[in-house]
């Protein structure tokens, strides 16, 4: 039986890398039907809303979406579509696996960590005030017991289900004492339910240093929204950059899988984009849908391709364009 999936194309290089996924899915025979919609600049330019009602209806119906990158203006313009979608569908888990890939250069060869970032609270709650007279801005970091408990629970559940041995809680409780206490207390409460898993904690600044010195010591990491945003990019840098890692936004009812890199308008339409991140996000989506046979086949073909420099895109030191890279993955499907 075919499963309908909401497909949010995005802008910039979004259309090119989305087509890459579609072609690979067709080649391997994934039983999926795409409901193609869009949001952000492309939607506004067509005279529609930033997040059209048809997109909302599609996600509510299908419960699963794959999303290309969407441009967010810096310091002006509209609010982040990504953040709005996370709030709209209560996608409180941002999951970012970061694992070294044979054939892809990075400073470390044995990184294998999964970051769980609380996705709806903290400084991303949208609680901002601006005083024109004083030219002063306030941003409020809201952290709740409920929000902390459920993201920590998700991290421990993942660790148990995937044979992970350790969970590290990251915080700033030495300075941000109230919200730090809520988060650490949630960690203590949840950890008591998982005696088989080792738990420790790190202060955020120390965690950044630890990850660039001995990343192999960290397994599952769980933290609040802003710290998770920073650490997720740091971890991506350990394994080759944002173009190499998958991203998932998961709630109790809805999941949106996305490329975590930007829309790269400077190379849009030039057949230069590396589709690895969106392909890996689509693999996470297939695992979420229990379509593991297809997920494993695509993962093996992608990793086989990445081992051959002459088959890789320019950002990975190879000569291939987006289409040629995609064809190599398809050729490596078994």
Residue, then its C-alpha position, 0 to 999 in steps of 0.5 A: x500500500x502506498x503512503x502519501x507524504x507531504x513534500x515541501x520543496x523549499x527554495x534555492x537549491x531545494x528543488x534540485x536536491x528534492x528531485x534527487x530524493x524523488x529519483x532515488x525513491x523511484x529507482x528503489x521502488x519506495x511505495x510513496x506518493x508525494x503531495x507537493x506543496x511549498x512555503x516561505x519566499x516561493x509561496x509569498x511570491x505566488x501570492x499565497x501565505x508564508x505557510x499556506x493552509x494547504x500545507x497545514x492541511x496536508x501535514x495534518x492529513x499525512x502526519x509525515x513530511x520531507x522538507x527542503x531548505x527555506x530561506x529565513x531573512x536575517x534581522x528583518x522580514x518574516x519569522x523562520x518558517x522552520x520555527x513556525x512549523x515546529x511550534x504549529x505541529x508541536x515538533x518538540x524533538x529535533x534529532x541530528x545524527x552525526x556520524x563519520x563517513x568513510x571517504x569523507x574528510x574530517x578531522x575525526x574518524x570515529x564520531x558517532x553521536x546523536x543530538x536531541x534538541x528541545x525544539x519548541x521552548x527556550x529562547x525560540x519561544x518567540x517571547x521578545x520585547x523591544x523598547x523604542x525609547x531605550x533602544x533595548x530588546x528583551x528575549x525570554x527563555x521559557x523552559x517548562x518541566x513538561x517540555x524538559x521531561x519529554x525531550x529527555x525521555x525521548x533521548x533515553x528511549x532512543x538510547x535504549x531502542x538503538x543500543x546506545x550506552x550513554x546520555x549526556x545532558x547539556x545545560x548552563x545551570x551554574x548561571x541560568x539557575x532556574x531553567x538549568x534546575x528544571x532541566x537537570x531535575x528532569x534528567x534525574x527523574x527520567x534517568x531513574x527509569x533507565x538504570x541500564x544507561x549511563x548518564x552524565x551532564x556537561x556545562x554548555x561551554x565545556x561541552x563545546x570544548x569536549x566535542x572538539x577534543x574527544x568527540x568519540x566519548x559522546x553518544x546521545x546528547x540532550x539539551x535545550x533549544x539554543x544550546x542544541x542549535x549551536x551544538x548540532x552545527x558543531x557536531x555536523x562540523x566534526x563529520x564533514x559539515x551541514x551537507x552531510x547530516x540528517x535532521x528530523x523534527x518529531x512530535x507525538x503525532x507529526x514528523x517533518x524531516x529536513x535538510x538542515x543546511x541553508x538554501x544556498x541561493x548562490x549556487x541554485x540552478x547550477x547543478x552544484x548542490x550536494x544532496x547528501x543531507x536531504x537523502x539522509x533525512x529521507x532515510x530517517x523518514x523511511x525508518x520512521x515509517x518502518x520502511x527499513x528495507x528501502x532505508x538500508x538500501x539507500x543508505x548502503x548505496x549512498x555510503x558506497x558512492x561517498x567512498x569514491x572521490x571521483x563520484x562526489x560533488x565539488x564540496x567533497x572534492x569531487x567533479x560531479x554535479x547533483x544529477x551525476x552524484x544522484x545517478x551514481x547512488x542509483x547505480x550503486x543500489x543493490 
